[in-house]
Structures are given as structure tokens and as C-alpha cells.
């Protein structure tokens, strides 16, 4: 039943929204990657300086100043209904840092009930089948120091998207992200990432034969008229600073805002843009053990039963351990306190050849 409800929501967003410009198009690319960033509630826009940076701020790839890094992540979303996977590789070269990332978010074994009722209105449960839906993305990233200025990092992503909804529909898209990080003399880092900077366009192909459900002469699943969707830009801005508590302990907090250029249930919402804050922190012990907390996704929701408005937010936490050039991280998040009790678990691994060779 959970898979069936999840599919209804997904299909409604992907296929049946009459608007070309959609608020939640390609949302799987806004999840982020790496249990470190997810455990900090996404509070890594100005401090994620490794192979996971393309999903948060591609300018952070400049943190790989020598050799190469590789990473992999697996996550179970909504109590294992959805599977989220990420692999990436990044290498430092003379002119900057290049990276490539592959992303997949999929849901399997979804019940297909479109043919359960025949044209005369009779129910035949033997006509129920199953299918899978998945979103894929390949991201090419590049980061560099303009004019050799070591305080300012610039980066960009070029991404190709493929989305598949069983035999019903498939879509291709492309877009770009831009990022920057500035390191001030006072020790503060300031970061900004503009997602879908030029808008990301998806072109859909719908299989009306598979989608169609005609009962008593009435079509219940008409193909959408618009076969193109446009993902509007999103802006993430944050500031962080590393505090050395003593010889063994370090604290790295970050706070910032996420800006959607659309009207959403965010705390501050207008027709032009919606703004929601985020915050997170990482406590490091001897550069080996990490403890993380974060909070984001603040929004106003309406209780279905009482119809009262209340605030929802997404807390997160995580831990990590590092040995030489190998880092293993874990994070857990809630899909929204005040809205849902679904938890998601993330495991990620990073290999840093520079640390191994030192």
C-alpha cells in the first residue's frame, strides 16, 4: 500500500500537472549526497570540500588539491520504499578539479492497476502487475581558482537527467549549476550555489497505450498535453567557521537559507520566492571521529483532521569515522517532524588517495 501511494504522488507530479513550470521537478537532485552533509541538514554549502561537493556546491571540489577521491553512498528512503544511490570520482589537475557523479533514485515493485478494470467495468485482479520507476542523472563538474585567487573558488555542474516511469513514460533533461566559495581572512567561509541556473528542461514521452484505462467508454488516464517541464532555479547560501576548542576537538557550524523561486509552504513564501533557513554542525575528535547534527526543511503544513496550521521541520544526525584515507559516514533523517514519522538512513564511503599516499 505504501508503494502504491508513493507511486500516485510521483505520477501526479511527473505526468498530470498541467503547468509546464513545476515546483518539484527533478527533486531527487536536491536531496544531496554523502552522509556527512545529510547528517548536518545540508549545512555544508560553504564547507563541503571533497568528492561529494557537486551535490552541494561544485566550488568545493577545490578542496581536492592533489591526487583523486572516489565515493559511494546508499540510502533507504521512507522506510525502504525508495532506494537512493550515488557514486562519484574527482581528480585534481593543473587547471583545477574535474569530477563525475552518477545518481539514481528508484522505487521497485509498484502495483500497476491501470488494467484491473475492463472496459465494461468488471474487476479482474489477475490483471494487476508491477513495475519500477527511477530517476537517473550524470553530472560533470569542474572547479577552479579564478586568476589564481586561493580565497575564491568557482565551480559548475553540467547534468543530464533520465527519468523513467515503468512502461508509462520516460523523459530526458539537461541543465547547469553554478557555485562559489569565498574564504575570508577572519576565518569565515561563505558559499552559494545556484541550482538549475539556466533552468533545467525535461522532455517527456508518454505511452498512451500502456497508460490508458477506458471504463464504460470514459478515459480515466488521458495523456498530459504538455510534454515538457522546466525546473526553476534554486539558491542555497551559507556561512561557516571552524572553531578549535582544544588540541583534540574542533567545531564546525554552518547556517544559511534555501531560496526557491516559486511559492511553496516555506516559512517565508511569496509568489516570487520562498525562503527557509537551515543550520547544522560537526564536532571532530582528533580528525578521526565525527558527530553531526542538523535541521532544515522548515515549512507550514495543515493538519488533515484539525485543519490547523503548524510548523514542520526535518531534523538529522550522523556519525563518521576516518582511518587514513578511508572515511565511513552514517546519517539518519526524519521526513518532517509535525508531518510524518518516516525515517531515512544513509551510508556513505569516501576514499582519498592523497591521505593514503602521505
CORKA-V498829 format. One record per run of one state. SS is the DSSP state (hx for helix, st for strand, lp for the rest). FROM is the first residue (numbers start at 0). LEN is the number of residues. If there is no record, write none. Layout:
SS_FROM_LEN, SS_FROM_LEN
This chain:
lp_0_1, hx_1_13, lp_14_6, st_20_2, lp_22_4, hx_26_4, lp_30_4, hx_34_5, lp_39_13, hx_52_3, lp_55_2, hx_57_6, lp_63_4, st_67_10, lp_77_4, st_81_12, lp_93_2, st_95_17, lp_112_4, st_116_1, lp_117_5, st_122_1, lp_123_1, hx_124_3, lp_127_1, st_128_16, lp_144_1, hx_145_3, lp_148_3, st_151_14, lp_165_3, st_168_15, lp_183_4, st_187_8, lp_195_4, st_199_7, lp_206_1, hx_207_4, lp_211_2, st_213_2, lp_215_2, st_217_2, lp_219_8, st_227_4, lp_231_2, st_233_11, lp_244_4, st_248_12, lp_260_5, st_265_1, lp_266_1, st_267_2, lp_269_4, st_273_12, lp_285_3, st_288_14, lp_302_6, st_308_15, lp_323_2, st_325_9, lp_334_2, st_336_1, lp_337_5, st_342_10, hx_352_5, lp_357_1
